[in-house]
């Protein structure tokens, strides 16, 4: 209890509902265009306070935020919602509906994109010079690109 005698935690917690639709016989974006208005109208009239559409490589994702579990459950059983979910492009493996945000992030705050990395932010260091092993100086190193007369002379004793 807080100082005013009310529970210290929120009496009701907002609930996310995620609907993932995968491409199938036709693209999931076509399914979105056909059913977007009906899904969003039903969501808004049944208490949704926020919605987000995401387009992915494999289809589309709809995320809806409801103020309570009861509103979310009432939305799920609406005939318009059931009809839209029955019309997905791939009826066998093309629909995933679950509570929570997509990817299981658990955060109710919208995700922010990360800044793009800068390609020329820092110069790369110069590469180390090549070391050649073989007959040469007393350390076994020879510079094959050395054009001096001493470098071109035959080693003694050959």
SEFI-97467 format. One record per residue: residue number from 1; x, y negated, z negated of N, C-alpha, C in turn. Coordinates in nm, 4 decimals, padded with zeros to 6 digits. Atoms other than C-alpha are relative to their C-alpha. Example, Ala and Ser with C-alpha at 12.3 -4.5 7.8 and 13.67 -1.06 7.14 Angstrom:
(1,(00.0890,00.1190,00.0000),(01.2300,00.4500,-00.7800),(00.0900,-00.1200,00.0000));
(2,(-00.0820,00.1190,00.0060),(01.3670,00.1060,-00.7140),(-00.0770,-00.1090,-00.0730));
This chain:
(1,(00.0835,00.1182,00.0000),(00.0000,00.0000,00.0000),(00.0881,-00.1247,00.0000));
(2,(-00.0743,00.1252,-00.0005),(00.1165,-00.3509,00.0716),(-00.0507,-00.0896,-00.1125));
(3,(00.0349,00.0927,00.1076),(00.0765,-00.6577,-00.1510),(-00.1485,-00.0340,-00.0023));
(4,(00.1415,00.0356,-00.0069),(-00.2861,-00.7056,-00.0348),(-00.0918,00.1192,-00.0237));
(5,(00.0819,-00.1179,00.0256),(-00.4049,-00.3518,-00.1143),(-00.0350,00.0790,00.1249));
(6,(00.0256,-00.0713,-00.1250),(-00.4140,-00.2410,00.2500),(00.1111,00.1022,00.0229));
(7,(-00.1072,-00.0969,-00.0295),(-00.2230,00.0585,00.3845),(00.1204,-00.0698,00.0624));
(8,(-00.1224,00.0611,-00.0508),(00.1390,-00.0259,00.4616),(00.0243,00.0340,00.1461));
(9,(-00.0147,-00.0381,-00.1392),(00.1166,00.1496,00.7977),(-00.1214,-00.0448,00.0786));
(10,(00.1119,00.0415,-00.0849),(-00.1056,00.0641,01.0937),(-00.1125,00.1004,-00.0111));
(11,(00.1139,-00.0903,00.0128),(-00.4546,00.2068,01.0649),(-00.0222,00.0803,00.1280));
(12,(00.0088,-00.0753,-00.1244),(-00.4541,00.3066,01.4315),(00.1215,-00.0331,00.0853));
(13,(-00.1194,00.0181,-00.0811),(-00.1650,00.3557,01.6664),(-00.0373,00.0097,00.1468));
(14,(00.0280,-00.0028,-00.1428),(-00.1717,00.2836,02.0371),(00.0526,00.1309,00.0592));
(15,(-00.0338,-00.1275,-00.0626),(-00.1579,00.5925,02.2579),(00.0191,-00.0183,00.1495));
(16,(-00.0275,00.0009,-00.1429),(-00.0018,00.6257,02.6010),(-00.0514,00.1282,00.0625));
(17,(00.0374,-00.1153,-00.0814),(-00.1404,00.8588,02.8650),(00.0759,-00.0140,00.1316));
(18,(-00.0778,00.0020,-00.1239),(00.0826,00.9496,03.1605),(-00.0575,00.1009,00.0966));
(19,(00.0485,-00.0863,-00.1078),(-00.0435,01.0933,03.4892),(00.1051,-00.0029,00.1102));
(20,(-00.0986,-00.0114,-00.1082),(00.2224,01.2178,03.7330),(-00.0632,00.0781,00.1140));
(21,(00.0555,-00.0641,-00.1194),(00.1096,01.3042,04.0865),(00.1136,00.0175,00.0996));
(22,(-00.1092,-00.0320,-00.0909),(00.3536,01.4787,04.3209),(-00.0491,00.0040,00.1439));
(23,(00.0319,-00.0099,-00.1420),(00.3635,01.4660,04.6996),(-00.0377,00.1447,00.0332));
(24,(00.0427,-00.1323,-00.0427),(00.1942,01.7584,04.8727),(-00.0366,-00.0013,00.1464));
(25,(00.0470,00.0009,-00.1384),(-00.0153,01.7915,05.1876),(00.0048,-00.1397,00.0602));
(26,(-00.0124,00.1398,-00.0407),(-00.0097,01.4124,05.2034),(00.0740,-00.0730,-00.1120));
(27,(-00.0771,00.0714,00.1019),(00.1956,01.1493,05.0156),(-00.0860,-00.0414,-00.1189));
(28,(00.0701,00.0412,00.1210),(00.0986,01.0684,04.6578),(-00.0353,-00.1488,00.0035));
(29,(00.0347,00.1426,-00.0110),(00.1025,00.6985,04.7506),(-00.1350,-00.0180,00.0685));
(30,(00.1328,00.0067,-00.0625),(-00.2011,00.7629,04.9727),(-00.1082,00.0327,-00.1037));
(31,(00.0935,-00.0323,00.1095),(-00.3754,00.9261,04.6727),(-00.0170,-00.1209,-00.0913));
(32,(00.0080,00.1190,00.0845),(-00.2895,00.6182,04.4672),(-00.0900,-00.1058,00.0625));
(33,(00.0821,00.1024,-00.0656),(-00.4408,00.3811,04.7257),(-00.1478,00.0373,-00.0013));
(34,(00.1396,-00.0433,-00.0049),(-00.7582,00.5898,04.7404),(-00.0670,-00.0049,-00.1372));
(35,(00.0625,-00.0158,00.1319),(-00.8130,00.6263,04.3620),(00.0430,-00.1035,-00.1030));
(36,(-00.0518,00.0984,00.0950),(-00.6328,00.3331,04.2019),(-00.1105,-00.0845,-00.0619));
(37,(00.1052,00.0877,00.0522),(-00.9371,00.1077,04.1696),(-00.0905,00.0728,-00.0985));
(38,(00.0896,-00.0748,00.0884),(-01.1589,00.3769,04.0154),(00.0693,00.0357,-00.1309));
(39,(-00.0722,-00.0368,00.1221),(-00.8909,00.4911,03.7696),(00.0212,-00.1210,-00.0916));
(40,(-00.0253,00.1179,00.0820),(-00.8066,00.1393,03.6536),(-00.1295,-00.0612,-00.0544));
(41,(00.1278,00.0508,00.0507),(-01.1697,00.0284,03.6276),(-00.0481,00.0834,-00.1172));
(42,(00.0408,-00.0874,00.1099),(-01.2501,00.3305,03.4134),(00.0885,-00.0208,-00.1229));
(43,(-00.0906,00.0206,00.1124),(-00.9415,00.2709,03.1997),(-00.0297,-00.1312,-00.0721));
(44,(00.0241,00.1299,00.0625),(-01.0149,-00.0974,03.1407),(-00.1340,-00.0048,-00.0715));
(45,(00.1309,00.0005,00.0666),(-01.3807,-00.0374,03.0565),(-00.0036,00.0947,-00.1193));
(46,(-00.0045,-00.0909,00.1151),(-01.2793,00.2326,02.8065),(00.1169,-00.0311,-00.0926));
(47,(-00.0924,00.0465,00.1028),(-01.0206,00.0324,02.6139),(00.1475,-00.0023,00.0339));
(48,(-00.1426,00.0073,-00.0329),(-00.6924,00.0446,02.8040),(00.0463,-00.1453,-00.0073));
(49,(-00.0511,00.1365,00.0127),(-00.4814,-00.2584,02.7214),(00.1181,-00.0268,00.0926));
(50,(-00.1130,00.0183,-00.0908),(-00.1918,-00.1977,02.9605),(00.0074,00.1195,00.0944));
(51,(-00.0208,-00.1082,-00.0955),(-00.1176,00.0054,03.2724),(00.1210,-00.0319,00.0862));
(52,(-00.1187,00.0145,-00.0836),(00.1906,00.0638,03.4846),(-00.0013,00.1089,00.1059));
(53,(-00.0178,-00.0967,-00.1082),(00.2355,00.2329,03.8229),(00.1487,00.0049,00.0315));
(54,(-00.1381,-00.0184,-00.0435),(00.5743,00.3760,03.9192),(-00.0019,00.0874,00.1248));
(55,(-00.0182,-00.0863,-00.1169),(00.6676,00.5114,04.2605),(00.1357,00.0656,-00.0127));
(56,(-00.1227,-00.0764,00.0120),(00.9293,00.7850,04.2519),(00.0284,00.0706,00.1314));
(57,(-00.0323,-00.0763,-00.1204),(01.1027,01.0029,04.5091),(-00.0987,00.1132,00.0218));
(58,(00.0875,-00.1166,-00.0105),(00.8575,01.2838,04.4359),(-00.1476,-00.0335,-00.0065));
(59,(00.1415,00.0350,00.0065),(00.5303,01.0892,04.3978),(-00.0233,-00.1311,-00.0725));
(60,(00.0349,00.1196,00.0756),(00.3638,00.8343,04.1702),(-00.0274,00.0370,-00.1452));
(61,(00.0251,-00.0184,00.1421),(00.3272,00.7910,03.7946),(-00.0876,-00.1156,-00.0462));
(62,(00.0876,00.1000,00.0607),(00.0443,00.6072,03.6168),(00.0127,00.0141,-00.1510));
(63,(-00.0073,00.0015,00.1457),(00.0971,00.5096,03.2528),(-00.1057,-00.0966,-00.0511));
(64,(00.1091,00.0789,00.0566),(-00.2015,00.3825,03.0531),(00.0178,-00.0085,-00.1513));
(65,(-00.0090,00.0189,00.1447),(-00.1985,00.2378,02.6992),(-00.1400,-00.0246,-00.0555));
(66,(00.1293,00.0130,00.0667),(-00.5119,00.2883,02.4871),(00.0232,-00.0365,-00.1457));
(67,(-00.0136,00.0428,00.1392),(-00.5724,00.1399,02.1440),(-00.0231,00.1132,-00.0995));
(68,(00.0265,-00.1093,00.0935),(-00.6913,00.4687,01.9911),(-00.0103,00.1325,00.0752));
(69,(00.0159,-00.1342,-00.0566),(-00.7103,00.8434,02.0462),(-00.1398,00.0197,00.0575));
(70,(00.1375,-00.0175,-00.0456),(-01.0871,00.8252,02.0832),(-00.0208,-00.0612,00.1380));
(71,(00.0114,00.0641,-00.1312),(-01.0623,00.5822,02.3753),(00.0717,00.0819,00.1066));
(72,(-00.0741,-00.0818,-00.0936),(-00.8008,00.8004,02.5427),(-00.0783,00.1266,00.0346));
(73,(00.0778,-00.1222,-00.0243),(-01.0124,01.1153,02.5012),(-00.1249,-00.0286,00.0822));
(74,(00.1192,00.0363,-00.0769),(-01.3231,00.9376,02.6326),(00.0360,-00.0263,00.1467));
(75,(-00.0446,00.0254,-00.1371),(-01.1261,00.8273,02.9413),(00.0270,00.1299,00.0744));
(76,(-00.0377,-00.1260,-00.0658),(-00.9991,01.1784,03.0149),(-00.1188,00.0792,00.0517));
(77,(00.1161,-00.0817,-00.0391),(-01.3513,01.3280,03.0411),(-00.0955,-00.0725,00.0947));
(78,(00.0880,00.0731,-00.0919),(-01.5007,01.0610,03.2693),(-00.0062,00.0700,00.1360));
(79,(00.0120,-00.0639,-00.1317),(-01.6367,01.2012,03.5994),(00.0889,-00.0645,00.1065));
(80,(-00.0840,00.0673,-00.1000),(-01.4498,00.9382,03.8053),(00.1464,00.0412,-00.0160));
(81,(-00.1379,-00.0412,00.0260),(-01.1205,01.0360,03.6394),(00.0189,00.1452,00.0422));
(82,(-00.0088,-00.1412,-00.0374),(-01.1887,01.4081,03.6828),(00.0012,00.0167,00.1525));
(83,(00.0041,-00.0088,-00.1469),(-01.2732,01.3559,04.0513),(00.1327,-00.0447,00.0613));
(84,(-00.1287,00.0471,-00.0523),(-00.9524,01.1579,04.1114),(00.1100,00.1034,-00.0253));
(85,(-00.1026,-00.0991,00.0315),(-00.7394,01.4223,03.9381),(-00.0196,00.1285,00.0810));
(86,(00.0260,-00.1176,-00.0835),(-00.9085,01.6981,04.1402),(00.0439,-00.0220,00.1449));
(87,(-00.0316,00.0315,-00.1400),(-00.8107,01.5196,04.4643),(00.1485,-00.0240,00.0241));
(88,(-00.1440,00.0226,-00.0179),(-00.4311,01.5204,04.4172),(00.0501,00.0747,00.1235));
(89,(-00.0501,-00.0616,-00.1233),(-00.2193,01.6128,04.7230),(00.0352,00.1486,-00.0127));
(90,(-00.0374,-00.1401,00.0213),(-00.0926,01.9437,04.5763),(-00.0786,00.0501,-00.1204));
(91,(00.0900,-00.0407,00.1091),(-00.3685,02.1094,04.3717),(00.0617,00.1043,-00.0917));
(92,(-00.0581,-00.1046,00.0844),(-00.1475,02.3918,04.2400),(00.1102,-00.0531,-00.0917));
(93,(-00.1145,00.0464,00.0783),(00.1691,02.2132,04.1234),(00.0207,-00.1506,00.0101));
(94,(-00.0200,00.1412,-00.0276),(00.1088,01.8468,04.1996),(-00.0527,-00.0967,-00.1026));
(95,(00.0579,00.0897,00.0999),(-00.0367,01.7086,03.8750),(00.0508,00.0372,-00.1381));
(96,(-00.0406,-00.0167,00.1395),(00.1024,01.6620,03.5244),(-00.0632,-00.1144,-00.0777));
(97,(00.0640,00.0999,00.0855),(-00.1032,01.4822,03.2570),(00.0451,00.0274,-00.1425));
(98,(-00.0458,-00.0199,00.1374),(00.0401,01.4281,02.9086),(-00.0067,-00.1311,-00.0768));
(99,(-00.0023,00.1173,00.0877),(00.0374,01.1932,02.6119),(00.1429,-00.0506,-00.0109));
(100,(-00.1321,00.0604,00.0119),(00.3271,00.9532,02.5750),(00.0436,-00.0620,00.1309));
(101,(-00.0562,00.0641,-00.1183),(00.5376,00.7552,02.8160),(00.0703,00.1030,00.0849));
(102,(-00.0711,-00.0893,-00.0903),(00.6969,00.9152,03.1180),(00.1433,00.0232,-00.0456));
(103,(-00.1355,-00.0333,00.0401),(01.0219,01.0948,03.0432),(00.0158,00.0215,-00.1486));
(104,(-00.0082,-00.0253,00.1436),(00.9380,01.1340,02.6744),(00.0790,-00.1047,-00.0758));
(105,(-00.0788,00.1024,00.0668),(01.0963,00.8018,02.5782),(-00.0569,-00.0352,-00.1365));
(106,(00.0606,00.0280,00.1289),(00.8472,00.7488,02.2959),(-00.0118,-00.1478,-00.0326));
(107,(00.0059,00.1430,00.0273),(00.8864,00.3709,02.3144),(-00.1261,-00.0595,00.0610));
(108,(00.1209,00.0601,-00.0540),(00.5713,00.1639,02.3567),(00.0286,-00.1328,00.0685));
(109,(-00.0407,00.1230,-00.0670),(00.7671,-00.1343,02.4890),(00.0401,00.0352,00.1435));
(110,(-00.0382,-00.0313,-00.1383),(00.8021,-00.1442,02.8702),(00.1518,00.0029,00.0158));
(111,(-00.1438,-00.0124,-00.0237),(01.1447,-00.0351,02.9880),(00.0485,-00.1136,00.0885));
(112,(-00.0610,00.1073,-00.0784),(01.3735,-00.3025,03.1277),(00.1069,00.0610,00.0903));
(113,(-00.1059,-00.0540,-00.0869),(01.5962,-00.2325,03.4284),(00.1368,-00.0469,-00.0466));
(114,(-00.1365,00.0367,00.0341),(01.9682,-00.2316,03.3652),(00.0561,-00.0902,00.1095));
(115,(-00.0587,00.0850,-00.1043),(02.1740,-00.4972,03.5434),(00.0847,00.0838,00.0950));
(116,(-00.0778,-00.0704,-00.1019),(02.3364,-00.3830,03.8642),(00.1485,-00.0247,-00.0244));
(117,(-00.1436,00.0223,00.0184),(02.7112,-00.3274,03.8357),(00.0567,-00.0834,00.1141));
(118,(-00.0655,00.0840,-00.1002),(02.9308,-00.5762,04.0173),(00.1124,00.0803,00.0640));
(119,(-00.0979,-00.0840,-00.0686),(03.1447,-00.4084,04.2811),(00.1421,-00.0558,-00.0075));
(120,(-00.1335,00.0587,00.0027),(03.4358,-00.6530,04.2668),(00.0257,-00.0703,-00.1328));
(121,(-00.0120,00.0650,00.1291),(03.4270,-00.7305,03.8957),(00.1457,-00.0080,-00.0460));
(122,(-00.1398,00.0005,00.0406),(03.7920,-00.6367,03.8343),(00.0827,00.0682,00.1076));
(123,(-00.0888,-00.0598,-00.0994),(04.0824,-00.5591,04.0612),(00.0578,00.1297,-00.0544));
(124,(-00.0631,-00.1248,00.0396),(04.2201,-00.2075,04.0541),(00.1497,-00.0210,-00.0129));
(125,(-00.1459,00.0162,00.0118),(04.5813,-00.1727,03.9377),(00.0698,00.0574,00.1226));
(126,(-00.0794,-00.0508,-00.1117),(04.8507,-00.1184,04.2005),(00.0431,00.1422,-00.0307));
(127,(-00.0407,-00.1380,00.0246),(04.9375,00.2482,04.2455),(00.1493,00.0075,-00.0331));
(128,(-00.1397,-00.0234,00.0339),(05.2629,00.3815,04.1037),(00.0750,00.0397,00.1271));
(129,(-00.0763,-00.0403,-00.1192),(05.5427,00.4238,04.3631),(00.0194,00.1518,00.0006));
(130,(-00.0199,-00.1435,-00.0142),(05.5849,00.7762,04.4985),(00.1417,00.0372,-00.0385));
(131,(-00.1304,-00.0516,00.0382),(05.8707,00.9800,04.3582),(00.0220,00.1279,00.0782));
(132,(-00.0315,-00.1162,-00.0812),(06.0349,01.2307,04.5919),(00.1112,00.0781,-00.0680));
(133,(-00.1014,-00.0857,00.0589),(06.2288,01.5230,04.4507),(00.0758,00.0708,00.1103));
(134,(-00.0827,-00.0669,-00.0993),(06.5135,01.6752,04.6452),(00.1415,-00.0498,-00.0100));
(135,(-00.1392,00.0459,00.0070),(06.8758,01.6123,04.7293),(00.0037,-00.1514,00.0077));
(136,(-00.0071,00.1452,00.0013),(06.9649,01.2587,04.6527),(00.0895,-00.0469,-00.1115));
(137,(-00.0820,00.0533,00.1076),(07.0901,01.0625,04.3570),(00.0120,00.1023,-00.1126));
(138,(-00.0288,-00.0953,00.1065),(07.1977,01.2232,04.0346),(-00.1245,00.0417,-00.0768));
(139,(00.1253,-00.0366,00.0677),(06.8362,01.2311,03.9059),(-00.0905,00.0821,00.0911));
(140,(00.0794,-00.0798,-00.0912),(06.7139,01.4260,04.2094),(-00.1017,-00.0801,00.0778));
(141,(00.0962,00.0840,-00.0710),(06.5284,01.1279,04.3569),(00.0603,-00.0516,00.1295));
(142,(-00.0432,00.0524,-00.1287),(06.5505,01.0230,04.7197),(-00.1116,-00.0864,00.0545));
(143,(00.0978,00.0863,-00.0640),(06.3748,00.7340,04.8840),(00.0074,00.0273,00.1491));
(144,(-00.0011,-00.0367,-00.1401),(06.2834,00.8621,05.2288),(-00.0161,-00.1201,00.0919));
(145,(00.0199,00.1188,-00.0815),(06.2070,00.5117,05.3486),(00.1204,-00.0934,-00.0038));
(146,(-00.1181,00.0846,00.0117),(06.5508,00.3726,05.2642),(00.0796,00.0082,00.1306));
(147,(-00.0703,00.0044,-00.1287),(06.7182,00.2637,05.5919),(00.1445,-00.0474,-00.0124));
(148,(-00.1371,00.0493,00.0148),(07.0516,00.1571,05.4443),(00.0976,00.1049,00.0554));
(149,(-00.0968,-00.0952,-00.0575),(07.3670,00.3123,05.6041),(00.0423,00.1080,-00.0980));
(150,(-00.0393,-00.1011,00.0987),(07.4547,00.4884,05.2796),(-00.1050,00.1091,-00.0111));
(151,(00.1075,-00.0994,00.0136),(07.1176,00.6617,05.2720),(-00.0025,00.0939,00.1167));
(152,(00.0028,-00.0836,-00.1173),(07.1599,00.7925,05.6285),(00.1205,00.0917,00.0102));
(153,(-00.1223,-00.0823,-00.0056),(07.5034,00.9437,05.5640),(-00.0283,00.1393,-00.0536));
(154,(00.0121,-00.1382,00.0457),(07.5339,01.3171,05.5189),(00.0546,00.0100,-00.1407));
(155,(-00.0573,-00.0207,00.1348),(07.5812,01.4260,05.1584),(00.1343,00.0702,00.0104));
(156,(-00.1346,-00.0582,-00.0016),(07.9409,01.5244,05.0791),(-00.0075,00.1503,-00.0236));
(157,(-00.0075,-00.1427,00.0190),(08.0207,01.8915,05.1116),(-00.1030,00.0786,00.0796));
(158,(00.0993,-00.0736,-00.0795),(07.7527,01.9829,05.3666),(00.0544,00.0300,00.1366));
